[in-house]
Amino acid sequence: MTVAEWIPIATARLEQAGIASPRLEAQLLASHVLLVDRTYILTHPEVELNELAAETLIQRRESQEPLAYILGFREFYGRRFRVDPSVLIPRQETELLIEEALKLPETLRVLDIGTGSGCIAITLKLERPDWDVWAVDISGAALQVARENAETLGAEITFRHSDLFSGLEGEKFDLILSNPPYIGVEEPLPEEVRNHEPATALFADNHGLDIYQQLAATHRDYLTEEGTIILEIGQTQGAAVAQLFNGQILKDLSGNDRVVVACLI
């Protein structure tokens, strides 16, 4: 079967499964099977497709497995990061943390808490090579993915296996960033998120505020005197998190509360 023949069939199946962009995803799955980019698919519709391999991928997507896990990567801040089910899939909203951090002019010592794929720490290091960037995660599997991404992208990061600050005694940082678990266990989520992405990276107790409360209680011990903390938040958590850190709420491009920024000075 050629690509031109397969794409309409796959598109219809994905649409039936409730996928938001079925034709685009069909094209991406076809390109993954052929190990080419999407442009090649669009310009070579006559190419023969391995139907068995394509069928395996389409069934995985029909079962609501995230496209990023099927493809094995997700783009973030213009770079490709490897992902697997041990790490949260990077999202565009998180780029607001990067944009706020890059506004700070000094050479900084930076800590990324709950690094997952490493997208925050690695992006900052590549954008600001003179910064000393550290990254921690409670998950050893996630740290392995982050290390591989750092090596692939050429970013020198200090990685530590740590539950928040537990493995960082005596260390001080000018900037702490985190996209922590902030979803309450009772909150509704799309099936592909709830059933496939790592629960430890998604859910937190106390209506999603537990990690923020832990950070608020301890972060001052790990920040320099004029240090800054930048946190991603859920869209209903702005007031609560801003109060915990005496911080400023920033909105994303959709107008939702997305980030809290707080300084010790």
C-alpha positions in Angstrom: 0.0 0.0 0.0 1.3 3.4 -0.9 1.4 6.4 1.5 -1.3 8.1 -0.6 -3.6 5.1 -0.1 -2.8 4.6 3.6 -3.1 8.2 4.8 -6.9 8.6 4.2 -7.6 5.2 5.9 -5.5 6.0 8.9 -7.0 9.5 9.1 -10.5 8.1 9.3 -9.5 5.6 12.0 -7.8 8.3 14.1 -10.8 10.6 13.7 -13.1 7.8 14.9 -10.8 7.3 17.9 -11.2 11.0 18.8 -7.8 12.2 17.8 -7.8 16.0 17.4 -5.6 16.3 14.3 -6.1 12.9 12.6 -4.6 13.7 9.2 -1.5 15.3 10.6 -0.9 12.4 13.0 -1.4 9.9 10.2 1.3 11.6 8.2 3.6 11.6 11.2 3.0 7.9 11.8 3.8 7.2 8.2 7.0 9.2 8.3 8.0 7.3 11.5 7.5 4.0 9.7 9.6 5.1 6.8 12.2 6.9 9.0 11.8 10.2 7.0 10.4 13.6 7.8 6.8 14.7 7.1 7.9 16.8 4.1 9.1 13.6 2.4 5.7 12.0 3.0 3.9 15.0 1.4 6.2 15.0 -1.6 6.4 11.3 -2.2 2.9 9.9 -1.9 3.8 7.0 -4.2 6.2 5.4 -1.7 5.2 1.9 -0.5 4.5 1.6 3.3 5.2 -1.4 5.5 1.6 -2.2 6.3 2.3 -4.4 9.3 4.5 -1.7 11.0 2.0 1.0 10.2 -0.9 -1.1 11.6 1.0 -1.5 14.9 1.4 2.2 15.2 -2.1 3.1 14.3 -3.5 0.6 16.9 -1.3 2.1 19.6 -2.6 5.6 18.8 -6.2 4.4 18.6 -5.7 3.1 22.2 -4.9 6.7 23.2 -1.2 6.1 23.7 0.4 9.6 23.3 1.9 10.3 19.9 5.1 11.5 21.5 5.7 8.1 23.1 5.0 6.3 19.8 7.4 8.6 17.9 9.9 8.7 20.8 10.4 12.4 20.8 8.7 15.8 21.4 9.9 19.2 20.2 10.6 21.8 22.9 12.0 25.3 22.4 13.0 24.4 18.9 14.9 21.2 19.9 14.0 17.5 19.8 13.9 15.7 23.1 13.7 11.9 23.5 10.7 10.9 25.6 9.4 7.6 26.9 6.7 6.6 29.5 9.1 7.3 32.3 9.0 11.1 31.7 6.3 13.7 31.3 5.8 14.9 27.7 7.2 18.5 27.3 4.5 21.0 26.6 4.6 24.4 24.9 3.3 26.2 28.0 6.4 25.2 29.9 8.5 27.4 27.5 7.2 30.4 29.6 9.6 29.2 32.4 12.4 29.4 29.9 11.5 32.8 28.7 11.3 34.2 32.2 14.6 32.6 33.2 16.4 34.1 30.2 15.4 37.6 31.3 17.9 37.3 34.2 21.1 38.8 33.0 23.7 37.5 35.4 25.8 34.3 35.1 23.8 32.0 37.3 23.9 28.7 39.2 20.6 27.1 38.3 18.6 24.1 39.7 15.8 22.4 37.8 13.7 20.3 40.2 11.8 17.3 38.7 13.7 17.5 35.5 12.0 14.6 33.7 13.2 14.6 30.1 15.6 17.4 31.0 14.0 19.9 28.6 14.1 22.8 31.0 17.7 22.3 32.3 19.1 21.5 28.9 17.4 24.3 27.1 18.7 26.8 29.6 22.3 25.5 29.4 22.2 25.6 25.6 20.7 29.2 25.6 23.2 30.3 28.3 26.3 28.2 28.1 28.0 30.1 30.9 25.4 29.1 33.4 26.1 26.3 35.9 23.0 24.1 35.5 21.9 21.3 37.8 18.9 19.0 37.5 17.3 16.6 39.9 14.6 14.0 39.8 13.2 11.4 42.1 13.0 8.9 39.2 16.1 7.1 38.2 14.5 6.2 34.8 13.7 9.8 34.1 17.3 10.9 34.9 18.6 8.4 32.4 16.4 9.9 29.7 17.5 13.4 30.7 21.2 12.3 30.6 20.8 10.9 27.1 19.1 14.1 26.0 21.9 16.2 27.4 24.5 14.1 25.7 22.7 14.1 22.4 22.2 17.9 22.5 25.6 18.7 23.8 24.6 20.2 27.2 26.8 19.8 30.2 24.4 19.4 33.2 25.1 18.2 36.7 22.4 15.5 37.4 21.5 14.3 40.9 19.0 11.7 42.1 17.0 13.6 44.6 13.6 14.0 46.1 13.3 17.8 45.9 16.2 19.1 47.9 17.1 15.8 49.7 20.3 15.2 47.8 21.5 18.8 47.7 22.5 19.6 51.3 24.8 22.6 51.4 24.2 23.7 47.8 23.0 27.2 46.9 21.5 28.4 43.7 20.7 31.8 42.1 17.7 30.4 40.3 15.4 27.4 41.0 12.9 26.3 38.4 10.3 23.5 38.5 7.4 22.1 36.6 6.3 19.9 39.5 3.3 17.5 39.8 0.4 19.8 40.3 -2.8 17.9 39.3 -5.1 16.8 42.1 -5.8 13.1 42.0 -9.5 13.8 41.7 -9.2 16.1 38.6 -10.5 14.9 35.3 -7.8 14.3 32.6 -7.8 13.0 29.0 -7.3 9.3 28.8 -4.0 9.6 27.0 -2.6 11.6 29.9 -4.0 9.8 32.9 -3.4 6.3 31.6 0.0 6.8 30.0 2.1 9.6 31.4 3.9 8.9 34.8 1.6 9.5 37.8 4.5 10.7 39.9 5.0 13.6 37.4 1.3 14.5 37.2 -0.4 14.1 40.6 0.1 15.8 44.0 -1.9 15.6 47.2 -3.9 18.5 48.7 -5.6 19.4 45.4 -2.3 19.5 43.6 -0.6 21.9 46.0 1.5 19.5 48.1 4.8 20.0 46.2 4.5 23.7 46.2 3.9 23.6 50.0 7.0 21.5 50.4 9.1 23.8 48.3 7.8 26.9 50.1 8.9 25.4 53.4 12.5 24.7 52.3 13.5 26.6 49.1 15.0 29.6 51.0 17.8 27.3 52.4 18.9 26.6 48.8 18.6 30.0 47.2 21.3 32.7 47.4 20.4 36.0 49.1 19.0 37.6 45.9 17.8 34.3 44.4 14.7 33.7 42.3 12.3 30.8 42.0 10.1 30.2 38.9 7.3 27.6 39.1 4.8 26.3 36.6 1.3 26.0 38.0 -2.1 24.8 37.1 -4.5 27.4 35.8 -6.6 27.5 39.0 -3.6 27.6 41.4 -2.2 31.1 40.8 -3.5 32.8 43.9 -2.6 29.9 46.2 0.9 29.4 44.9 1.6 33.2 44.7 0.6 33.5 48.3 2.9 30.6 49.4 5.9 32.3 47.8 4.9 36.0 47.9 5.3 35.9 44.1 3.9 37.3 40.9 1.5 35.4 38.6 2.2 35.2 34.9 -0.3 34.1 32.2 0.3 31.9 29.2 -0.7 32.7 25.6 -4.2 31.4 26.3 -4.6 33.8 29.2 -4.4 31.2 31.9 -2.3 31.5 35.1 0.8 29.5 34.2 3.9 30.6 36.2 4.7 32.1 39.5 7.9 34.1 39.9 9.3 35.0 43.3 12.5 36.7 44.5 14.0 36.6 48.0 14.9 40.3 47.9 
